[in-house]
């Protein structure tokens, strides 16, 4: 008998069955090759995640079009040439008994390339991106569909559309970044159609019965941004289109480093109340809650209180890939907790470096760095920088 009966109970959702309520929500580690292909490092990473005991593993942030790549080390599915390595990745995950999900994305104004496409020419850093015209919108819409088709062909059990973190679909939804004067701009009912058209194109491409999930931004955490009052309405529209689930998150790159957000994210389950708000709006669609859910007790409580149906563990599982087995009692050691005062995982990928965790053992970290041909001294500097900033934020 487990101490956490809900956490380890099965759940059926459109087209698939999950053996428990634990998922690895998408987490970008920067392990792909510079050509957008799967690397041995990435295969080993997802193999380890799949062995964790989580029921579903979401492979992060796969590019659908060359204009929307958010990093030079991002997986791609915008051409058939990527199919062989994607097939290999799906096999590695499924071999370990987990469902393999693939998240597809266009970064919009957050793309690392200078020629960026966005709903409106909203300045981002030193770049003013190009406002998408209708041919651009059709190109990207079809790129999402083609990428989803390839990922189904590659053997993934489901695809997840990335509608979070302030990427392209959020940029259309948000009154802050969508300043269009045509039928796709203005009130919410005009801002919703393009993301919904992308959902429809993806569903048509993969066919009926194949699950399409959605990474769902509930709140931008910005005063002039998208808020839960509007996203609840959008969630209802997604439910009408029978998405497999909504994986709820909060914040964008414009809010992640603000003092209010940094204080908020230290709290266990800090996104769970937002997940509950969305769940109330869409009673028939499974909801994934994430947000620093460190302990199985917290996860079980979220499920007991009906705030969500599934638990998403991105950085938590990265810090301790044995979290599910430890929670179930199969491994007696204590859970290694993600340290809220540091974030070398995020800071390193922003610098174009592969992510590691400050909570890994010294041996694991050094083996990882040797494999990446990186100096331990350089990596230690990155880690100490993050820890020092964390101490400053705590006061």
TORGUFI-21335 format. One record per residue (C-alpha): x, y, z. Coordinates in steps of 0.1 Angstrom, whole numbers, plus 2048, in hexadecimal, padded with zeros to 3 digits. Layout:
# residues N
<r <X, Y, Z>>
...
***
This chain:
# residues 395
<r <800, 800, 800>>
<r <80C, 823, 7F7>>
<r <80A, 841, 80E>>
<r <7FE, 855, 7F0>>
<r <7E1, 841, 7E0>>
<r <7D5, 85D, 7C9>>
<r <7F8, 865, 7BC>>
<r <7FD, 841, 7B3>>
<r <7DB, 83A, 7A5>>
<r <7D6, 836, 77F>>
<r <7C5, 84F, 769>>
<r <7B6, 84B, 746>>
<r <7B5, 869, 72F>>
<r <7AE, 86C, 70A>>
<r <7C0, 850, 6F7>>
<r <7D8, 846, 713>>
<r <7D9, 838, 737>>
<r <7F1, 844, 751>>
<r <7FD, 82C, 76C>>
<r <7FF, 847, 786>>
<r <7F9, 86D, 789>>
<r <81E, 877, 786>>
<r <82A, 887, 766>>
<r <84B, 898, 75C>>
<r <83F, 8BA, 750>>
<r <854, 8C9, 735>>
<r <877, 8D4, 740>>
<r <890, 8E3, 728>>
<r <8B3, 8D6, 72F>>
<r <8C5, 8E1, 70E>>
<r <8D1, 8BE, 706>>
<r <8C8, 8BC, 6E1>>
<r <8E2, 8BF, 6C6>>
<r <8E9, 8E0, 6B5>>
<r <8D8, 8D1, 696>>
<r <8B8, 8CA, 6A9>>
<r <8BD, 8A5, 6AC>>
<r <8BC, 88D, 6CA>>
<r <8DE, 888, 6DB>>
<r <8EB, 86C, 6F1>>
<r <8E9, 883, 70F>>
<r <8C5, 88B, 708>>
<r <8BC, 866, 703>>
<r <8CD, 85E, 725>>
<r <8BA, 87B, 736>>
<r <898, 870, 72A>>
<r <8A0, 84B, 731>>
<r <8A7, 855, 755>>
<r <888, 86A, 757>>
<r <873, 84D, 749>>
<r <882, 834, 762>>
<r <877, 84C, 77F>>
<r <855, 83C, 781>>
<r <842, 85A, 774>>
<r <825, 84F, 75D>>
<r <82B, 869, 742>>
<r <84A, 87B, 736>>
<r <846, 89A, 721>>
<r <864, 8A1, 70A>>
<r <869, 8C7, 70A>>
<r <866, 8E2, 6F1>>
<r <869, 8D2, 6CF>>
<r <86B, 8EC, 6B3>>
<r <851, 8ED, 698>>
<r <861, 907, 682>>
<r <883, 917, 67C>>
<r <876, 93A, 686>>
<r <86A, 92E, 6A8>>
<r <889, 91C, 6B7>>
<r <88E, 929, 6DA>>
<r <8B1, 91B, 6DE>>
<r <8CD, 90E, 6C8>>
<r <8CB, 8EE, 6DC>>
<r <8A6, 8E6, 6D6>>
<r <897, 8C7, 6C7>>
<r <887, 8CB, 6A6>>
<r <86A, 8BA, 693>>
<r <867, 8D2, 676>>
<r <874, 8BA, 65C>>
<r <872, 894, 656>>
<r <898, 892, 65A>>
<r <893, 894, 680>>
<r <87C, 875, 681>>
<r <897, 85B, 687>>
<r <8A5, 86B, 6A7>>
<r <882, 873, 6B3>>
<r <878, 84F, 6AF>>
<r <896, 845, 6C3>>
<r <88C, 85D, 6DF>>
<r <868, 850, 6E0>>
<r <875, 82C, 6E3>>
<r <88C, 834, 700>>
<r <870, 843, 714>>
<r <856, 828, 70C>>
<r <86F, 80C, 713>>
<r <86F, 817, 737>>
<r <849, 815, 73A>>
<r <840, 83A, 739>>
<r <82A, 84B, 720>>
<r <83E, 860, 708>>
<r <830, 883, 701>>
<r <840, 89D, 6EA>>
<r <83B, 8C2, 6EF>>
<r <83B, 8D8, 6D0>>
<r <842, 8FD, 6D0>>
<r <848, 91D, 6BD>>
<r <85A, 936, 6D3>>
<r <84D, 955, 6C1>>
<r <85E, 974, 6CE>>
<r <874, 95F, 6E5>>
<r <885, 94E, 6C7>>
<r <8AB, 951, 6C8>>
<r <8AD, 959, 6A3>>
<r <8AC, 97D, 698>>
<r <88F, 978, 680>>
<r <873, 972, 698>>
<r <84D, 96F, 692>>
<r <834, 97C, 6AA>>
<r <80F, 987, 6AB>>
<r <81B, 9AC, 6AF>>
<r <83D, 9BD, 6AD>>
<r <843, 9BC, 6D2>>
<r <867, 9C5, 6DA>>
<r <87A, 9A9, 6EB>>
<r <89D, 9B2, 6F5>>
<r <8AD, 9C4, 6D8>>
<r <896, 9B3, 6BE>>
<r <875, 9C0, 6B1>>
<r <865, 9A0, 6A2>>
<r <851, 99F, 682>>
<r <82B, 9A0, 685>>
<r <81D, 980, 676>>
<r <807, 984, 658>>
<r <7EE, 96A, 64E>>
<r <806, 956, 638>>
<r <81E, 955, 656>>
<r <802, 949, 66C>>
<r <7F9, 92E, 654>>
<r <81D, 923, 650>>
<r <821, 91F, 676>>
<r <7FF, 90F, 67A>>
<r <808, 8F5, 661>>
<r <82B, 8F1, 671>>
<r <81B, 8E7, 692>>
<r <805, 8CE, 680>>
<r <822, 8BF, 66D>>
<r <838, 8BC, 68C>>
<r <81C, 8AB, 69F>>
<r <817, 892, 682>>
<r <83C, 88A, 682>>
<r <83C, 885, 6A8>>
<r <81F, 86C, 6A5>>
<r <832, 85A, 68A>>
<r <851, 85A, 6A0>>
<r <83E, 846, 6BA>>
<r <835, 85F, 6D4>>
<r <815, 856, 6E7>>
<r <808, 87A, 6E7>>
<r <812, 89E, 6DE>>
<r <810, 8BD, 6F4>>
<r <80B, 8DF, 6E5>>
<r <820, 8F9, 6F8>>
<r <808, 914, 701>>
<r <81D, 921, 71F>>
<r <83C, 935, 729>>
<r <832, 953, 713>>
<r <83A, 941, 6F3>>
<r <827, 948, 6D2>>
<r <805, 93B, 6DB>>
<r <805, 94F, 6FB>>
<r <811, 96E, 6E7>>
<r <7F1, 96B, 6D3>>
<r <7DB, 967, 6F2>>
<r <7EB, 982, 707>>
<r <7DE, 9A6, 705>>
<r <801, 9B1, 70E>>
<r <812, 9A2, 6EF>>
<r <7F5, 9A0, 6D6>>
<r <7EE, 9C3, 6C9>>
<r <7E1, 9BA, 6A7>>
<r <7C7, 9CF, 696>>
<r <7B8, 9B2, 681>>
<r <7A0, 996, 68A>>
<r <7BB, 985, 6A0>>
<r <7BF, 9A3, 6B8>>
<r <7AB, 9B6, 6D1>>
<r <793, 9A5, 6E9>>
<r <799, 981, 6F6>>
<r <781, 972, 6DD>>
<r <797, 97F, 6C1>>
<r <7B8, 975, 6D2>>
<r <7AD, 951, 6D7>>
<r <7A7, 945, 6B4>>
<r <7CB, 941, 6A7>>
<r <7D6, 92A, 6C4>>
<r <7B6, 916, 6C0>>
<r <7BD, 913, 69B>>
<r <7DF, 905, 6A3>>
<r <7CE, 8EB, 6BA>>
<r <7B6, 8E2, 69F>>
<r <7D1, 8DE, 685>>
<r <7E5, 8C8, 69C>>
<r <7C7, 8B2, 6A4>>
<r <7BF, 8AE, 67F>>
<r <7E3, 8A5, 678>>
<r <7E5, 889, 692>>
<r <7C2, 87C, 68D>>
<r <7A5, 874, 6A4>>
<r <7AC, 861, 6C4>>
<r <7D1, 86C, 6C6>>
<r <7D6, 881, 6E5>>
<r <7E0, 8A5, 6E3>>
<r <7E8, 8B6, 704>>
<r <7EE, 8DB, 70B>>
<r <807, 8ED, 720>>
<r <7F1, 908, 72E>>
<r <7FB, 92A, 73B>>
<r <7E1, 935, 755>>
<r <7F1, 956, 75E>>
<r <80E, 96B, 750>>
<r <814, 97A, 773>>
<r <817, 99C, 763>>
<r <7FF, 9B9, 76B>>
<r <7F7, 9BF, 746>>
<r <7F8, 99B, 73C>>
<r <7E2, 97D, 738>>
<r <7D0, 974, 758>>
<r <7BB, 957, 764>>
<r <79A, 968, 75E>>
<r <7A2, 966, 738>>
<r <7B5, 945, 738>>
<r <797, 934, 749>>
<r <782, 93E, 72A>>
<r <79D, 931, 713>>
<r <79F, 910, 727>>
<r <77A, 90A, 720>>
<r <781, 90E, 6FA>>
<r <79D, 8F5, 6FC>>
<r <786, 8DC, 70F>>
<r <76C, 8E0, 6F3>>
<r <788, 8D4, 6DB>>
<r <78E, 8B6, 6F1>>
<r <7B3, 8BB, 6FA>>
<r <7C0, 89E, 70E>>
<r <7CB, 8B3, 72C>>
<r <7D6, 8D6, 737>>
<r <7F8, 8D8, 747>>
<r <7F4, 8F9, 75B>>
<r <811, 911, 761>>
<r <816, 936, 769>>
<r <82F, 951, 75E>>
<r <844, 959, 740>>
<r <868, 964, 73A>>
<r <85C, 987, 740>>
<r <850, 97E, 763>>
<r <866, 961, 76E>>
<r <881, 978, 77D>>
<r <86B, 992, 78D>>
<r <86D, 994, 7B3>>
<r <848, 98A, 7B8>>
<r <84B, 96B, 7A2>>
<r <86C, 961, 7B2>>
<r <85C, 963, 7D5>>
<r <83E, 950, 7C9>>
<r <850, 933, 7B9>>
<r <862, 929, 7D9>>
<r <840, 91D, 7E7>>
<r <837, 8F8, 7E2>>
<r <81B, 8F4, 7C9>>
<r <81A, 919, 7C1>>
<r <807, 912, 7A0>>
<r <7EE, 8FA, 7AF>>
<r <7D3, 915, 7B7>>
<r <7D5, 920, 792>>
<r <7D1, 8FC, 787>>
<r <7B2, 8FA, 79E>>
<r <7A4, 919, 78D>>
<r <7A8, 90A, 76B>>
<r <79B, 8E8, 777>>
<r <77B, 8FA, 783>>
<r <776, 908, 760>>
<r <77B, 8E7, 74E>>
<r <76E, 8CB, 764>>
<r <772, 8B1, 749>>
<r <796, 8B6, 73F>>
<r <7B3, 8A7, 754>>
<r <7C9, 8C2, 763>>
<r <7EE, 8C0, 76B>>
<r <7FB, 8D5, 788>>
<r <81F, 8DE, 78B>>
<r <833, 8F9, 79E>>
<r <84E, 8EC, 7B6>>
<r <83A, 8CE, 7C3>>
<r <857, 8C1, 7D8>>
<r <846, 8A8, 7EE>>
<r <82E, 88B, 7E7>>
<r <819, 897, 804>>
<r <813, 8B8, 7F2>>
<r <80C, 8A5, 7D1>>
<r <7F2, 88F, 7E3>>
<r <7E1, 8AD, 7F3>>
<r <7DE, 8BF, 7D2>>
<r <7CD, 89F, 7C4>>
<r <7B7, 89A, 7E3>>
<r <7AB, 8BE, 7E1>>
<r <7A1, 8BA, 7BD>>
<r <7B8, 8D6, 7B1>>
<r <7C7, 8C0, 796>>
<r <7C6, 89D, 788>>
<r <7EB, 898, 781>>
<r <80B, 8A6, 790>>
<r <827, 8B4, 77A>>
<r <84B, 8B1, 786>>
<r <863, 8C3, 76F>>
<r <881, 8D0, 783>>
<r <877, 8BA, 7A1>>
<r <87D, 89B, 78C>>
<r <89D, 8A9, 77D>>
<r <8AA, 8AE, 7A1>>
<r <8A0, 88B, 7AC>>
<r <897, 872, 790>>
<r <88D, 859, 7AB>>
<r <872, 86F, 7BA>>
<r <855, 859, 7B0>>
<r <865, 839, 7BC>>
<r <86F, 849, 7DD>>
<r <84B, 857, 7E1>>
<r <83E, 834, 7DA>>
<r <855, 824, 7F4>>
<r <869, 810, 7DB>>
<r <889, 823, 7E2>>
<r <891, 82A, 807>>
<r <8A7, 849, 803>>
<r <898, 86C, 80A>>
<r <88D, 881, 7EC>>
<r <8A7, 89A, 7E0>>
<r <895, 8BB, 7DF>>
<r <898, 8D6, 7C4>>
<r <8A9, 8F4, 7D4>>
<r <893, 913, 7CF>>
<r <8B0, 92B, 7D6>>
<r <8C3, 921, 7B6>>
<r <8BB, 91A, 792>>
<r <8DA, 910, 77F>>
<r <8C4, 8FA, 769>>
<r <8B1, 919, 75C>>
<r <8CF, 931, 75D>>
<r <8E5, 919, 749>>
<r <8CD, 913, 72D>>
<r <8C8, 939, 72A>>
<r <8ED, 93A, 724>>
<r <8EC, 91E, 70B>>
<r <8FB, 904, 722>>
<r <8ED, 8E2, 72B>>
<r <8DA, 8E1, 74C>>
<r <8E5, 8D0, 76B>>
<r <8D7, 8D0, 78F>>
<r <8EA, 8DE, 7AD>>
<r <8DA, 8C2, 7C1>>
<r <8EA, 8A6, 7AE>>
<r <906, 893, 7BF>>
<r <929, 89F, 7B7>>
<r <931, 87F, 7A4>>
<r <912, 882, 78E>>
<r <919, 8A7, 787>>
<r <93D, 8A1, 77F>>
<r <934, 883, 768>>
<r <91B, 899, 756>>
<r <934, 8B6, 752>>
<r <94F, 89E, 745>>
<r <936, 891, 72B>>
<r <92E, 8B5, 720>>
<r <954, 8BC, 71F>>
<r <94E, 8D9, 737>>
<r <966, 8E5, 753>>
<r <959, 8DD, 776>>
<r <967, 8FE, 781>>
<r <952, 911, 767>>
<r <932, 8FE, 771>>
<r <93A, 904, 796>>
<r <93B, 929, 78F>>
<r <918, 927, 77F>>
<r <90B, 915, 79D>>
<r <91A, 92D, 7B6>>
<r <90C, 94A, 7A3>>
<r <8E9, 93C, 7A5>>
<r <8EC, 933, 7C9>>
<r <8F9, 956, 7D2>>
<r <8DC, 966, 7BF>>
<r <8C4, 94F, 7D2>>
<r <8D3, 95A, 7F3>>
<r <8CF, 97F, 7E9>>
<r <8AA, 979, 7DF>>
<r <8A4, 969, 801>>
<r <8B4, 987, 812>>
***
